Amino acid sequence: MFNLGLIDSLKLRIKKSEIKVIDPALILPYLKFYPDNLSFENSLNDAEPFTKVINGITYRYYFKTYPNKNGSLEEYLVLQVSAKMLKSKYFEGITKNNYRDILNDINAQYVVSIPENVFLNALVSDIDICINQLIDIKSYETAISLMNNYPKSSCKPLMHTIKKVNKQGKIINLGLDFNKREKATNSRPYCKVYHKGIELQTKSAIFYNAFLSPQKASFLDNLVRYEFTIKAYDHKKYLTEKGLLTSELKTFNDLINLDSKQLTNIAKSGLNHYLEPRKQKTIANDLNPIDRLISFYISELINKGSDIDDIKHVLNFYECPVTKSRIKSKINQILKHLNNENPTLEKLLNENKICNQFLKNLGY
């Protein structure tokens, strides 16, 4: 459930000829009515998307025409599939072990009837992969700030921070969008980071209360989610060329047979499109050990958000075991001295460690 790529949602495309329409409202044409002058439009319109919302779960269906291999047009049913359809199993994500629960749930709405083999062979697009993590709110705020400190110059306009607080000063929304879903490209995919615990208790409160409540405060208060979207065919091809997809991803069956490692690596590839790498600074070899140490600290102070592992990374610049041991002792002495001068230092280092591990789990 945590720190692993999970399938959260996707669009399915199924040939109309392969399913049975149960609710006629899905396909019946309609007339537009204008109440201001009590008139109807002269011509009939194609059916609009058919939507049901039950206990916070949205079921949305519509028909769309696509060209087939022969160049002729064929009508398809397009529907949104979400892990919310798993209800109490929501945090499992969509897998080959639970997809039948989703299929049964869709068929139970009596809008359409979809056979299992047709469901498995449906075409997939707009796939959202999520990674859940537990992180305290203060460290999460620090992580958001760090990401905002390292944008690639061309990507800064594509990054949007969302932060809302209530009258009591409590955070009620905190996240970061990378690009817009509708404007996403292969090299600028749509990603977002948001506080899932807050979202469940506000925007998704109906769903949460129906299927997930109660949850421990320690879980909800610290639950953060990252999402990455695989948009369509060209994006799948791009991920294959980058070695992130090692098998065909065309059907729903292909998707649920991707292993968790592959889903995780695909999702973790997102942030590096937008953020500059946080590289360790190289220390000049012509400096004496103490000067190198000072140089390292100066560079790392500029590079905000260092934790204890970042600070001790300087030891990798020394090959001599004796020198390395002496520098390590010097680092520990400096840290001890600084902590005596400022008792909050150790707390700050621990917060930075949590924050940096959070970012590493997202591939940054």
C-alpha positions in Angstrom: 0.0 0.0 0.0 2.8 2.4 0.8 5.7 3.5 -1.4 4.5 1.3 -4.3 2.9 2.1 -7.6 -0.8 1.3 -7.7 -3.4 1.6 -10.4 -5.9 4.2 -9.3 -8.1 5.0 -12.4 -8.2 4.7 -16.2 -10.5 5.0 -19.2 -11.8 1.9 -20.9 -12.9 1.7 -24.6 -15.1 -1.2 -25.6 -16.8 -1.9 -29.0 -20.5 -1.2 -28.7 -21.2 -4.5 -30.5 -19.5 -6.4 -27.7 -21.7 -5.1 -24.8 -25.4 -5.0 -24.0 -27.1 -1.7 -23.3 -29.6 -2.1 -20.5 -30.6 1.5 -19.7 -32.1 3.1 -22.9 -31.2 6.6 -21.5 -27.6 5.8 -22.5 -28.4 5.8 -26.2 -31.7 7.7 -26.7 -31.4 11.1 -28.5 -32.8 14.1 -26.7 -34.3 17.5 -27.4 -32.9 20.7 -25.7 -35.5 22.7 -23.8 -35.1 26.4 -23.2 -37.2 27.5 -20.2 -36.9 31.2 -20.9 -39.1 31.1 -23.9 -40.6 27.6 -23.4 -39.2 26.3 -26.6 -37.4 23.2 -27.9 -34.5 22.9 -30.3 -35.6 22.0 -33.8 -33.3 18.9 -34.2 -32.5 15.9 -32.0 -29.1 15.7 -30.3 -26.9 12.7 -29.7 -27.1 11.3 -26.2 -24.9 13.1 -23.6 -22.5 11.3 -21.2 -24.6 9.2 -18.8 -23.4 9.7 -15.2 -24.4 8.2 -11.9 -22.9 9.2 -8.6 -23.6 6.7 -5.8 -21.9 7.0 -2.3 -19.3 9.3 -3.8 -18.4 6.9 -6.6 -18.9 8.3 -10.1 -20.0 6.0 -13.0 -19.7 7.8 -16.3 -20.4 6.3 -19.7 -20.6 7.7 -23.3 -20.3 6.5 -26.8 -17.7 7.8 -29.2 -16.8 6.9 -32.8 -13.2 5.8 -33.7 -11.7 4.7 -37.0 -10.8 0.9 -37.1 -8.0 -0.8 -38.9 -9.9 -0.8 -42.1 -10.4 2.9 -42.0 -14.1 2.7 -41.4 -15.7 4.2 -38.2 -16.8 2.1 -35.3 -18.7 3.1 -32.2 -17.2 2.4 -28.8 -18.4 2.7 -25.2 -16.0 4.8 -23.1 -16.2 4.5 -19.3 -14.2 5.6 -16.4 -12.9 2.9 -14.0 -11.7 3.9 -10.6 -10.3 2.2 -7.5 -13.2 3.7 -5.6 -15.4 1.0 -7.2 -13.4 -1.4 -4.9 -15.1 0.4 -2.0 -13.6 -1.0 1.2 -10.6 -2.4 -0.8 -9.9 1.1 -2.2 -6.3 1.3 -0.9 -5.4 -2.0 -2.7 -5.5 -0.2 -6.1 -6.8 -2.0 -9.1 -5.2 -5.4 -9.6 -5.6 -8.7 -11.3 -6.9 -10.1 -8.0 -9.7 -7.7 -7.5 -10.8 -6.4 -11.0 -13.9 -8.7 -10.9 -15.2 -6.7 -8.0 -15.1 -3.6 -10.3 -16.7 -5.4 -13.2 -19.5 -6.8 -10.9 -20.0 -3.3 -9.5 -20.3 -1.8 -13.0 -22.7 -4.5 -14.2 -24.8 -4.0 -11.0 -25.7 -0.5 -12.1 -27.8 -2.0 -14.9 -26.6 0.6 -17.4 -24.6 -1.8 -19.5 -23.7 -5.5 -19.3 -20.0 -6.3 -20.0 -18.7 -9.9 -20.3 -15.5 -10.6 -18.4 -13.4 -11.4 -21.5 -14.6 -8.2 -23.2 -13.7 -6.2 -20.0 -10.2 -7.7 -20.0 -9.6 -6.9 -23.7 -10.9 -3.3 -23.5 -8.5 -0.6 -24.7 -7.0 1.6 -21.9 -5.9 5.3 -21.8 -5.6 8.1 -19.2 -4.1 5.7 -16.6 -3.4 7.2 -13.2 -0.7 5.4 -11.1 -0.5 6.5 -7.5 2.1 6.2 -4.7 0.8 6.6 -1.1 3.2 7.7 1.7 2.9 8.6 5.3 4.6 11.9 6.2 3.9 14.4 8.9 2.4 17.7 7.7 5.4 19.9 8.6 7.8 17.6 6.7 5.3 17.5 3.8 5.3 21.3 3.7 9.1 21.3 3.6 9.0 18.8 0.7 6.6 21.0 -1.3 8.9 24.0 -0.7 12.0 22.0 -1.8 10.3 20.9 -5.0 9.4 24.6 -5.7 13.1 25.5 -5.1 14.4 23.3 -7.9 12.2 23.8 -11.0 13.8 23.5 -14.5 13.5 27.1 -15.8 11.2 26.1 -18.7 8.9 24.2 -16.3 8.3 26.7 -13.5 5.1 28.1 -15.2 3.8 24.5 -15.3 4.0 24.0 -11.5 1.1 25.1 -9.4 1.1 25.0 -5.6 -2.2 24.7 -3.8 -2.4 25.7 -0.1 -5.5 26.6 1.8 -6.0 27.1 5.6 -9.1 27.5 7.6 -9.9 30.3 10.1 -8.1 28.4 12.8 -4.9 28.2 10.7 -5.2 24.5 10.0 -4.2 23.3 6.6 -7.3 22.1 4.6 -5.6 21.7 1.2 -2.0 21.3 0.3 -0.5 20.0 -2.9 1.5 20.6 -6.1 0.3 20.2 -9.7 2.8 19.6 -12.5 1.2 20.7 -15.8 -2.6 20.3 -16.6 -4.1 16.9 -17.5 -5.5 18.2 -20.8 -2.1 19.8 -21.8 0.2 17.0 -20.8 2.8 15.7 -23.3 5.2 12.8 -23.3 8.1 14.9 -21.8 5.8 17.0 -19.6 3.4 14.4 -18.2 0.7 15.3 -15.7 1.7 14.6 -12.1 0.4 15.8 -8.8 1.1 15.5 -5.1 -1.7 16.1 -2.6 -2.7 15.3 0.9 -5.0 12.3 0.5 -6.0 12.2 4.2 -7.4 15.8 3.9 -9.0 15.0 0.5 -10.8 12.0 1.9 -12.4 14.0 4.7 -13.4 16.9 2.5 -13.9 16.5 -1.2 -14.4 12.7 -0.9 -16.2 12.7 2.5 -19.3 10.8 1.2 -17.1 8.0 -0.2 -14.9 7.9 2.9 -17.9 7.8 5.3 -19.6 5.1 3.3 -16.7 2.7 2.9 -13.5 3.6 4.8 -14.5 5.3 8.0 -13.2 5.1 10.7 -9.5 5.4 10.2 -6.8 6.3 12.8 -5.9 9.9 13.0 -2.2 8.9 12.7 -3.1 7.5 9.3 -5.4 10.2 7.9 -3.3 13.1 9.2 -0.1 11.8 7.5 -1.5 10.2 4.3 0.0 11.9 1.1 -0.6 10.7 -2.4 1.4 11.2 -5.6 -0.2 10.5 -9.0 1.3 10.1 -12.5 -0.9 9.9 -15.7 -0.1 7.7 -18.7 -2.1 9.7 -21.3 -2.5 7.7 -24.5 -0.8 5.6 -27.2 2.1 8.0 -27.9 2.9 8.3 -24.2 3.0 4.5 -23.9 5.3 4.3 -26.8 7.6 7.0 -25.2 7.7 5.1 -21.9 8.6 1.9 -23.9 11.5 3.7 -25.6 12.7 4.9 -22.2 12.8 1.3 -20.9 10.0 1.9 -18.4 7.5 -0.3 -20.2 8.9 -3.7 -21.1 5.7 -5.2 -22.4 2.7 -4.1 -24.5 0.2 -1.8 -22.8 -2.8 -1.8 -24.9 -5.6 -3.6 -23.0 -6.9 -3.7 -19.5 -5.4 -7.2 -19.1 -2.0 -5.8 -20.1 -2.3 -3.1 -17.5 -3.2 -5.3 -14.5 -0.4 -7.7 -15.4 2.3 -5.0 -15.0 4.2 -5.8 -11.8 4.3 -3.4 -8.9 8.0 -2.5 -9.5 7.2 -1.5 -13.1 4.3 0.7 -12.0 6.5 2.3 -9.3 9.3 3.1 -11.8 6.9 4.6 -14.3 5.3 6.8 -11.7 8.7 7.9 -10.2 9.9 9.0 -13.7 7.5 12.0 -13.6 9.1 14.6 -11.3 12.5 14.5 -13.1 10.9 16.0 -16.1 10.2 19.2 -14.0 12.9 19.4 -11.4 16.6 20.0 -11.5 18.6 17.1 -10.0 19.9 17.8 -6.5 23.5 16.8 -7.1 26.2 16.7 -4.5 28.8 19.4 -5.0 32.3 18.4 -6.1 35.1 19.5 -3.8 38.4 20.7 -5.2 41.2 18.3 -4.5 43.8 21.0 -4.0 42.3 22.0 -0.6 43.4 20.6 2.7 40.9 18.4 4.5 39.5 21.1 6.8 39.1 23.5 3.9 37.3 20.8 1.9 35.0 20.3 4.8 34.3 24.0 5.0 33.7 24.1 1.3 31.3 21.2 1.5 29.3 22.8 4.2 29.1 26.1 2.4 27.8 24.4 -0.8 25.3 22.3 1.2 24.0 25.3 3.2 23.2 26.9 -0.2 21.5 23.7 -1.2 18.7 23.9 1.3 17.2 21.0 3.1 20.3 18.8 3.8 19.9 16.0 6.3 22.6 14.0 8.1 23.1 11.6 5.2 23.7 14.6 2.9 26.2 16.1 5.3 28.2 12.8 5.7 28.2 12.3 2.0 31.4 14.4 2.0 33.2 11.3 3.4 33.0 9.8 -0.1 35.5 12.4 -1.3 38.3 10.9 0.9 40.1 7.6 0.0 42.5 7.5 3.0 40.8 5.6 5.9 42.7 7.6 8.5 41.6 10.9 6.9 38.1 9.7 6.5 37.9 8.7 10.2 39.3 12.1 11.2 36.8 14.0 9.1 33.9 11.9 10.3 34.9 12.7 13.9 35.2 16.4 13.0 31.7 16.3 11.5 30.3 14.7 14.7 32.1 17.3 16.8 30.7 20.1 14.8 27.2 18.7 14.9 27.4 18.2 18.7 28.6 21.7 19.1 25.9 23.2 16.9 23.3 21.2 18.7 24.5 22.5 22.1 24.2 26.0 20.6 20.9 25.3 19.0 18.9 22.5 20.5 16.5 22.4 17.6 19.2 21.3 15.2 18.7 17.6 15.7 14.9 18.0 15.3 15.5 19.9 12.0 17.9 17.2 10.7 15.3 14.6 11.4 12.6 16.6 9.7 14.9 17.0 6.6 15.6 13.2 6.6 11.8 12.5 6.5 11.3 15.0 3.8 14.2 13.8 1.7 13.1 10.1 2.0 9.6 11.2 0.9 11.1 12.8 -2.3 13.3 9.8 -3.0 10.2 7.6 -2.8 8.8 9.7 -5.6 11.9 9.2 -7.8 13.5 12.6 -6.9 
